[in-house]
Amino acid sequence: MGSFLKRISANKKVRAVFALFLAICTGQFVCGCRTDFKPLPPKEARSYQSILAWSHQNGMPGAILLVQTPETNFVGSAGWADVKLRIPMRPDNEFHVASITKLFVGVTAAKLQREGLLNADLSITNYLPQSVTDHITNSDQITVRELLRMQSGIYNFTDNPRWQFRYLMNHHGDWPPMRCLKYAYDKPARFPPGKGWEYNNSNFILLGLIIEKVSDHPVAAEIRKQLLDPLQITNTYYELAEQPRGQLAHGYENLFGKRTDVTKWTVSVPGVAGMVSTASDLAIAIRAICGTNGFLDAPTRELLRSEVRPESSYAGSRDSVYPVLGYDWGISYRRAVDDNKIPVSEAPVFFGHEGDGIGSLCFAFHNPKDDITIVYFGSNTLMGLPLHSNRSWKFQHELLEKSLFELAVEQTHDLRSPASADSADKK
């Protein structure tokens, strides 16, 4: 640490960036508790367009929303795809999907297991070189399944202040998996493998390396082979590994109180993030993966639901329409009802993933019981780099997602109720 500080004091450029880093951290600490937002439209007047406009009014330079149900097909946009040039956001704009990438990676791993190329119950030492595993605490005890379930206990490289500092210094540089992973090397475990849960980017860097090992293809090529081409998804690609397909929406971050265009900042870390998609493409993918339309055959669906998760008391059930029973194979879940006293069998559950990356806050979820699909993208994380904040969490989880889930479920149930049918007949 002493030599690290000496290098900072000896280099003016490094000193300046380090000062900015500290200022941002200080500002984040001071402002992290600021969670005020303009109120959502009242429930009786709430619509998908009004919620989309609300997100733009509360800090999203641009936003896209897609909602599909058996009775509804809404897609809209608000704000700007490029603030400087005043180019309006369009519903078909491409955007960085950040950690939604993990869903594609996880399901690709499931497909490789079905082909006999991967065994998720084996230790990661069976698939990774000793030059990597020697630096991962408990590597001989960690299984591939524990990577997929965020239960490995490995140190999260993005929590390392040295990684945060160096990324801010060189955010246009090349950040391949091994460069990032080294910030997790030789760190103590968070918990014994399988004995805890922590969302962790190091898990999916390792998973990406394993996929490349067993498939003999880059992660981007294997995702295209297993998912994108079979689904005929045409506007989704792995940035830096594949050619752009359309018009990319710009992303923005609040740096030291100033809105900064971060569209060209390096975001591609195979396994963790790096994919670009559209709302319509994500809707196709999330319905195919988390729905019941037959894209995944019965053995693959059963593999996703391979066992009950005892540590998740209400994460899922053996209901055949649920794809997973907790965070598994890159698929997460959200309950539409916050009250945990209501059993999961009675509360609507959405499956998919969220993305909270540089200049991109997005999520794609599907409720297989009610056949509801919701995809959202906003071009700012509301957190201010380099740290997450209570403000971002409140906006996404407590307000935006909750209001969209409630509206979609209520409208779907109302339209399907006998009273609604009788009313429609009278009209």
C-alpha positions as CSV (number, residue, x, y, z in Angstrom):
1,M,0.0,0.0,0.0
2,G,2.9,2.3,0.8
3,S,4.4,1.9,-2.7
4,F,0.9,2.5,-4.2
5,L,0.6,5.9,-2.4
6,K,4.2,6.8,-3.4
7,R,3.3,6.3,-7.0
8,I,0.3,8.5,-6.6
9,S,2.3,11.4,-5.0
10,A,5.0,11.1,-7.8
11,N,2.6,11.4,-10.7
12,K,0.6,14.6,-11.3
13,K,-2.0,12.9,-13.5
14,V,-2.5,10.1,-11.1
15,R,-2.8,12.5,-8.2
16,A,-5.5,14.5,-10.1
17,V,-7.5,11.4,-10.9
18,F,-7.1,10.0,-7.4
19,A,-8.3,13.3,-6.0
20,L,-11.3,13.0,-8.3
21,F,-11.9,9.5,-7.2
22,L,-11.8,10.5,-3.5
23,A,-14.1,13.4,-4.2
24,I,-16.6,11.2,-6.0
25,C,-16.4,8.7,-3.1
26,T,-17.0,11.5,-0.6
27,G,-19.8,12.9,-2.6
28,Q,-21.4,9.5,-2.9
29,F,-21.1,8.9,0.9
30,V,-22.7,12.3,1.6
31,C,-25.4,12.1,-1.1
32,G,-26.0,8.4,-1.0
33,C,-29.0,8.7,1.3
34,R,-30.7,11.3,-0.9
35,T,-33.7,9.3,-2.2
36,D,-36.2,12.0,-3.0
37,F,-38.2,11.6,-6.3
38,K,-41.1,13.3,-7.8
39,P,-44.2,11.2,-6.9
40,L,-45.5,8.5,-9.2
41,P,-48.8,9.3,-11.0
42,P,-51.8,8.4,-8.7
43,K,-52.9,4.8,-9.2
44,E,-56.2,5.7,-10.7
45,A,-54.5,7.7,-13.5
46,R,-51.4,5.5,-13.9
47,S,-50.5,4.1,-17.3
48,Y,-47.3,2.7,-18.9
49,Q,-46.7,5.9,-20.7
50,S,-47.1,8.0,-17.5
51,I,-44.6,5.7,-15.6
52,L,-42.2,6.0,-18.5
53,A,-42.5,9.8,-18.5
54,W,-42.0,9.7,-14.7
55,S,-38.7,7.9,-15.0
56,H,-37.5,10.5,-17.5
57,Q,-38.6,13.3,-15.1
58,N,-36.6,11.7,-12.3
59,G,-33.2,11.6,-13.9
60,M,-33.2,9.3,-16.9
61,P,-31.9,11.3,-19.9
62,G,-33.7,8.7,-22.1
63,A,-35.8,5.7,-21.4
64,I,-37.6,2.8,-23.2
65,L,-40.4,0.6,-21.9
66,L,-42.0,-2.5,-23.4
67,V,-44.9,-4.3,-21.7
68,Q,-46.5,-7.4,-23.3
69,T,-49.5,-9.3,-21.9
70,P,-52.2,-11.4,-23.6
71,E,-54.3,-8.2,-23.7
72,T,-51.7,-5.5,-24.0
73,N,-48.7,-4.7,-26.3
74,F,-47.2,-1.4,-25.2
75,V,-43.8,0.0,-26.4
76,G,-42.8,3.6,-25.9
77,S,-39.9,5.9,-25.3
78,A,-39.1,9.2,-23.6
79,G,-36.2,11.7,-23.6
80,W,-33.1,11.6,-25.6
81,A,-30.9,8.9,-27.2
82,D,-28.2,11.6,-27.5
83,V,-28.6,14.6,-25.2
84,K,-25.9,16.7,-26.9
85,L,-27.3,16.3,-30.4
86,R,-30.9,16.3,-29.2
87,I,-31.7,13.0,-30.9
88,P,-35.0,11.6,-29.5
89,M,-35.0,8.1,-27.9
90,R,-36.8,5.6,-30.1
91,P,-38.3,2.3,-28.9
92,D,-36.0,0.4,-31.3
93,N,-32.8,2.0,-30.0
94,E,-30.1,-0.5,-28.9
95,F,-28.6,-0.2,-25.4
96,H,-26.1,-1.8,-23.1
97,V,-27.8,-4.5,-21.1
98,A,-25.1,-4.7,-18.5
99,S,-25.7,-7.7,-16.1
100,I,-28.6,-9.0,-18.1
101,T,-25.7,-10.6,-20.0
102,K,-25.5,-13.0,-17.1
103,L,-28.8,-14.5,-18.1
104,F,-27.6,-15.3,-21.6
105,V,-24.3,-16.7,-20.1
106,G,-26.1,-18.9,-17.5
107,V,-28.6,-20.4,-19.9
108,T,-25.8,-21.1,-22.4
109,A,-24.1,-23.0,-19.6
110,A,-27.3,-25.0,-19.1
111,K,-27.4,-25.9,-22.8
112,L,-23.7,-27.0,-22.7
113,Q,-24.6,-29.2,-19.7
114,R,-27.4,-30.8,-21.7
115,E,-24.9,-31.5,-24.5
116,G,-22.6,-33.3,-22.0
117,L,-19.8,-30.8,-22.3
118,L,-20.2,-29.4,-18.8
119,N,-21.0,-30.9,-15.4
120,A,-22.1,-28.1,-13.0
121,D,-21.5,-30.4,-9.9
122,L,-17.8,-30.7,-10.5
123,S,-15.2,-28.4,-8.9
124,I,-14.0,-25.4,-11.0
125,T,-10.5,-26.9,-10.8
126,N,-11.7,-29.4,-13.4
127,Y,-12.2,-26.6,-16.0
128,L,-9.8,-23.8,-15.1
129,P,-6.0,-23.7,-15.2
130,Q,-4.0,-24.0,-12.0
131,S,-2.6,-20.5,-12.7
132,V,-6.1,-19.2,-12.0
133,T,-7.4,-21.6,-9.3
134,D,-4.3,-21.3,-7.2
135,H,-5.3,-17.7,-6.5
136,I,-9.0,-18.4,-5.7
137,T,-9.6,-19.3,-2.1
138,N,-11.4,-22.7,-1.7
139,S,-11.2,-23.3,-5.5
140,D,-11.0,-27.1,-5.0
141,Q,-14.3,-27.0,-3.1
142,I,-16.3,-24.5,-5.4
143,T,-18.5,-26.1,-8.0
144,V,-19.7,-24.6,-11.2
145,R,-23.2,-24.7,-9.8
146,E,-22.1,-22.5,-6.9
147,L,-20.8,-19.9,-9.5
148,L,-24.1,-20.0,-11.2
149,R,-26.0,-19.6,-7.9
150,M,-23.8,-16.8,-6.6
151,Q,-22.9,-19.1,-3.7
152,S,-19.1,-19.5,-4.2
153,G,-18.0,-17.1,-1.6
154,I,-15.3,-15.7,-3.9
155,Y,-14.3,-12.1,-3.5
156,N,-16.1,-9.7,-5.9
157,F,-13.5,-7.9,-8.0
158,T,-15.7,-4.8,-8.5
159,D,-15.6,-4.3,-4.7
160,N,-11.8,-3.8,-4.8
161,P,-11.0,-0.1,-4.5
162,R,-7.9,-0.6,-6.6
163,W,-10.0,-1.9,-9.5
164,Q,-12.4,1.1,-9.1
165,F,-9.6,3.6,-9.1
166,R,-7.8,2.0,-12.1
167,Y,-11.0,1.8,-14.1
168,L,-11.7,5.4,-13.5
169,M,-8.2,6.2,-14.7
170,N,-8.4,4.0,-17.8
171,H,-12.1,3.5,-18.7
172,H,-11.4,3.5,-22.4
173,G,-8.7,0.8,-22.0
174,D,-8.8,-3.0,-22.7
175,W,-10.4,-4.8,-19.7
176,P,-10.3,-8.5,-20.6
177,P,-11.5,-11.1,-18.1
178,M,-8.1,-11.9,-16.6
179,R,-7.2,-8.3,-16.0
180,C,-10.4,-7.9,-14.0
181,L,-10.2,-11.2,-12.2
182,K,-6.8,-10.5,-10.7
183,Y,-8.4,-8.0,-8.4
184,A,-10.1,-11.0,-6.7
185,Y,-6.9,-13.0,-6.5
186,D,-5.7,-14.2,-3.1
187,K,-8.6,-12.5,-1.2
188,P,-10.2,-14.3,1.7
189,A,-13.5,-16.0,1.0
190,R,-16.7,-14.2,2.0
191,F,-18.2,-17.4,3.2
192,P,-17.6,-21.2,2.7
193,P,-18.8,-22.5,-0.7
194,G,-22.5,-23.2,-0.7
195,K,-23.0,-21.7,2.8
196,G,-24.1,-18.2,1.8
197,W,-25.3,-16.0,-1.1
198,E,-23.8,-12.8,-2.5
199,Y,-24.3,-11.3,-6.0
200,N,-20.8,-11.4,-7.3
201,N,-19.3,-10.5,-10.7
202,S,-16.2,-12.7,-10.2
203,N,-18.5,-15.8,-10.4
204,F,-19.5,-15.0,-14.0
205,I,-16.0,-14.1,-15.2
206,L,-15.0,-17.6,-14.1
207,L,-18.1,-19.0,-15.7
208,G,-17.3,-17.3,-19.0
209,L,-13.8,-18.8,-19.0
210,I,-15.3,-22.2,-18.3
211,I,-17.7,-21.9,-21.2
212,E,-14.9,-20.9,-23.6
213,K,-12.9,-23.9,-22.3
214,V,-15.6,-26.6,-22.8
215,S,-17.1,-25.2,-26.0
216,D,-13.8,-24.2,-27.6
217,H,-15.5,-20.9,-28.7
218,P,-15.5,-17.4,-27.4
219,V,-18.4,-16.6,-25.1
220,A,-20.0,-14.3,-27.7
221,A,-19.9,-17.1,-30.4
222,E,-21.4,-19.7,-28.0
223,I,-24.2,-17.4,-26.9
224,R,-25.0,-16.7,-30.6
225,K,-24.9,-20.5,-31.4
226,Q,-27.0,-21.6,-28.4
227,L,-29.5,-18.7,-28.1
228,L,-29.4,-15.8,-30.5
229,D,-29.5,-17.6,-33.8
230,P,-32.1,-20.2,-32.7
231,L,-34.3,-17.4,-31.5
232,Q,-33.7,-15.4,-34.7
233,I,-32.7,-12.4,-32.6
234,T,-31.0,-10.0,-35.0
235,N,-30.2,-6.8,-33.0
236,T,-28.3,-8.3,-30.1
237,Y,-24.6,-8.7,-30.0
238,Y,-21.5,-8.8,-27.8
239,E,-19.8,-5.4,-28.0
240,L,-16.1,-5.5,-29.1
241,A,-16.5,-9.1,-30.2
242,E,-19.1,-8.5,-32.8
243,Q,-20.2,-5.7,-35.2
244,P,-22.8,-3.2,-34.1
245,R,-26.3,-3.8,-35.5
246,G,-28.2,-0.5,-35.1
247,Q,-28.4,2.8,-33.4
248,L,-27.0,2.7,-29.9
249,A,-28.6,4.9,-27.2
250,H,-26.0,7.0,-25.3
251,G,-25.5,6.4,-21.6
252,Y,-24.7,9.0,-18.9
253,E,-23.3,9.1,-15.4
254,N,-23.1,11.8,-12.7
255,L,-19.4,12.4,-12.2
256,F,-18.6,15.0,-9.6
257,G,-22.0,16.7,-10.0
258,K,-21.7,16.8,-13.8
259,R,-23.6,14.7,-16.4
260,T,-21.0,12.9,-18.5
261,D,-21.5,10.8,-21.6
262,V,-20.1,7.4,-20.8
263,T,-21.2,5.6,-24.0
264,K,-17.7,4.7,-25.1
265,W,-16.4,3.7,-21.7
266,T,-15.3,0.0,-21.7
267,V,-18.1,-2.2,-20.5
268,S,-17.3,-5.5,-22.2
269,V,-16.2,-8.1,-19.7
270,P,-17.1,-11.5,-21.1
271,G,-19.3,-13.5,-18.7
272,V,-20.3,-10.4,-16.6
273,A,-21.6,-7.8,-19.0
274,G,-20.9,-6.5,-22.5
275,M,-24.0,-7.3,-24.5
276,V,-26.1,-4.8,-26.5
277,S,-29.7,-5.4,-27.3
278,T,-33.1,-3.8,-27.9
279,A,-36.4,-4.0,-25.9
280,S,-38.0,-6.2,-28.5
281,D,-35.1,-8.6,-28.7
282,L,-35.0,-8.9,-24.9
283,A,-38.7,-9.6,-24.8
284,I,-38.3,-12.5,-27.2
285,A,-35.4,-13.9,-25.2
286,I,-36.9,-13.5,-21.8
287,R,-40.2,-15.1,-22.9
288,A,-38.4,-18.0,-24.5
289,I,-36.1,-18.6,-21.5
290,C,-38.5,-17.9,-18.6
291,G,-41.8,-18.7,-20.3
292,T,-43.5,-22.0,-21.3
293,N,-43.4,-21.7,-25.1
294,G,-41.2,-24.8,-25.7
295,F,-37.9,-23.1,-26.7
296,L,-36.2,-24.9,-23.9
297,D,-37.0,-28.6,-24.0
298,A,-38.3,-30.4,-20.9
299,P,-35.0,-31.8,-19.7
300,T,-33.4,-28.4,-19.9
301,R,-36.2,-26.8,-18.0
302,E,-36.0,-29.5,-15.4
303,L,-32.2,-28.8,-15.2
304,L,-32.9,-25.1,-14.4
305,R,-35.3,-26.3,-11.6
306,S,-32.9,-29.0,-10.5
307,E,-33.5,-28.9,-6.8
308,V,-35.3,-27.1,-4.0
309,R,-33.4,-24.2,-2.6
310,P,-33.7,-24.6,1.3
311,E,-32.1,-21.2,1.9
312,S,-34.9,-19.5,-0.1
313,S,-38.0,-19.9,1.9
314,Y,-40.3,-18.3,-0.6
315,A,-38.2,-18.0,-3.8
316,G,-40.2,-20.6,-5.7
317,S,-42.0,-23.9,-5.6
318,R,-42.3,-27.0,-7.7
319,D,-44.8,-25.3,-9.9
320,S,-43.9,-26.5,-13.4
321,V,-44.2,-23.0,-14.9
322,Y,-41.3,-21.6,-12.8
323,P,-37.9,-21.8,-14.5
324,V,-35.8,-21.5,-11.3
325,L,-36.3,-21.8,-7.5
326,G,-33.9,-18.9,-6.7
327,Y,-31.0,-17.2,-8.4
328,D,-29.8,-20.0,-10.6
329,W,-28.3,-20.4,-14.1
330,G,-28.2,-16.6,-14.5
331,I,-32.0,-16.3,-13.9
332,S,-33.2,-14.1,-11.0
333,Y,-36.7,-13.4,-9.7
334,R,-38.8,-10.6,-8.3
335,R,-42.0,-10.9,-6.4
336,A,-44.8,-8.5,-7.4
337,V,-45.9,-8.4,-3.7
338,D,-43.6,-7.3,-1.0
339,D,-45.4,-9.0,1.9
340,N,-43.5,-12.2,2.5
341,K,-46.4,-13.6,4.5
342,I,-48.2,-14.2,1.2
343,P,-46.9,-17.6,-0.1
344,V,-45.2,-17.6,-3.5
345,S,-48.0,-19.8,-4.9
346,E,-50.4,-16.9,-4.5
347,A,-48.1,-13.9,-5.2
348,P,-47.2,-13.1,-8.8
349,V,-43.5,-13.8,-9.5
350,F,-41.4,-12.4,-12.3
351,F,-38.2,-14.1,-13.6
352,G,-35.3,-12.6,-15.6
353,H,-32.5,-10.3,-14.7
354,E,-31.5,-6.7,-14.1
355,G,-28.6,-4.6,-15.4
356,D,-27.1,-1.8,-13.5
357,G,-23.9,-0.8,-15.4
358,I,-22.1,2.3,-16.6
359,G,-24.8,4.6,-18.0
360,S,-27.4,1.9,-18.1
361,L,-30.2,0.8,-15.7
362,C,-32.3,-1.9,-17.3
363,F,-34.3,-5.0,-16.5
364,A,-36.2,-7.8,-18.4
365,F,-38.7,-9.9,-16.5
366,H,-41.4,-12.4,-17.4
367,N,-44.3,-13.7,-15.3
368,P,-45.0,-17.2,-16.8
369,K,-48.4,-17.7,-15.0
370,D,-49.9,-14.5,-16.3
371,D,-47.8,-14.3,-19.5
372,I,-46.5,-10.8,-18.7
373,T,-43.3,-9.5,-20.1
374,I,-41.7,-6.2,-19.0
375,V,-38.5,-4.7,-20.4
376,Y,-37.1,-1.3,-19.3
377,F,-34.0,0.7,-20.2
378,G,-32.9,4.0,-18.7
379,S,-29.7,5.8,-19.8
380,N,-28.5,6.6,-16.3
381,T,-28.0,4.6,-13.1
382,L,-28.8,7.5,-10.7
383,M,-25.9,6.4,-8.5
384,G,-22.9,8.5,-9.4
385,L,-19.7,6.5,-10.0
386,P,-18.0,4.6,-8.6
387,L,-20.4,3.4,-5.9
388,H,-24.0,2.3,-5.8
389,S,-26.4,4.3,-3.7
390,N,-29.7,4.0,-1.9
391,R,-31.1,6.4,-4.5
392,S,-30.6,4.0,-7.4
393,W,-32.0,1.0,-5.4
394,K,-35.1,3.0,-4.3
395,F,-35.8,4.2,-7.9
396,Q,-35.5,0.8,-9.5
397,H,-36.8,-1.7,-6.9
398,E,-39.1,0.2,-4.7
399,L,-40.7,2.5,-7.2
400,L,-40.3,1.6,-10.9
401,E,-40.4,-2.2,-10.9
402,K,-43.0,-2.3,-8.2
403,S,-45.3,0.1,-10.1
404,L,-44.9,-1.7,-13.4
405,F,-45.5,-5.1,-11.8
406,E,-48.6,-3.9,-10.0
407,L,-50.1,-2.2,-13.0
408,A,-49.5,-5.1,-15.4
409,V,-50.8,-7.8,-13.0
410,E,-53.9,-5.7,-12.0
411,Q,-54.8,-4.9,-15.6
412,T,-54.4,-8.6,-16.6
413,H,-56.4,-9.9,-13.8
414,D,-59.1,-7.3,-14.2
415,L,-59.5,-8.0,-17.9
416,R,-59.7,-11.7,-17.2
417,S,-62.3,-11.5,-14.4
418,P,-65.9,-12.5,-15.0
419,A,-67.1,-9.0,-14.0
420,S,-64.9,-7.4,-16.6
421,A,-66.2,-9.8,-19.2
422,D,-69.8,-9.0,-18.3
423,S,-69.1,-5.3,-18.5
424,A,-67.6,-5.8,-21.9
425,D,-70.6,-7.8,-23.1
426,K,-73.0,-5.0,-21.9
427,K,-71.0,-2.4,-23.9
